[in-house]
Amino acid sequence: MGKRRKSRVLTLQLLYQYEIRKEPPRKLLREFWKERKGLDKDIRSFAESIFIGTVEQIEKIDELISELSLNWKLSRISMIDKNILRSAIYEICFREDIPQKVTVDEAIELAKQYSGDDAGSFINGILDSLLKDRERYMGKFSLI
């Protein structure tokens, strides 16, 4: 598993904890890294940047997920799928240094590995809809 994939797995774990524990992100990070000493600094740095960025934009990202997920309320989306979508949408909308296709592929792989059988298709459908009309969504949700 490559460094970025490991970082995305860690980001997913952090977002999951954030959603359950409702504690400040920096506190979660301190506790999280204590349990993972010796982790490659590039893996840690990338995971932390995606986690913090996602949390900072979570309200806008959740609005966007609600708009994109036709016939699905945010509360009905599994916590794993929702957090995969959150981090992927953060990467697509706020990180120009990461190719969008890579982000989508990584999100689908995470869904296949950590979620249900149909999760990869669901994640792909949501992210594909975003990419097809990215500029409209970016403006509508003030993601620029």
QUIDANOR-V877126 format. One record per helix or strand of 3 or more residues. SS is the DSSP state (hx for helix, st for strand). FROM is the first residue (numbers start at 1). TO is the last residue. Records with the same first field share a line. If there is no record, write none. Layout:
# QUIDANOR-V877126
SS: FROM-TO ; FROM-TO
This chain:
# QUIDANOR-V877126
hx: 3-21 ; 25-34 ; 41-56 ; 58-68 ; 74-76 ; 79-94 ; 100-114 ; 119-132 ; 134-140
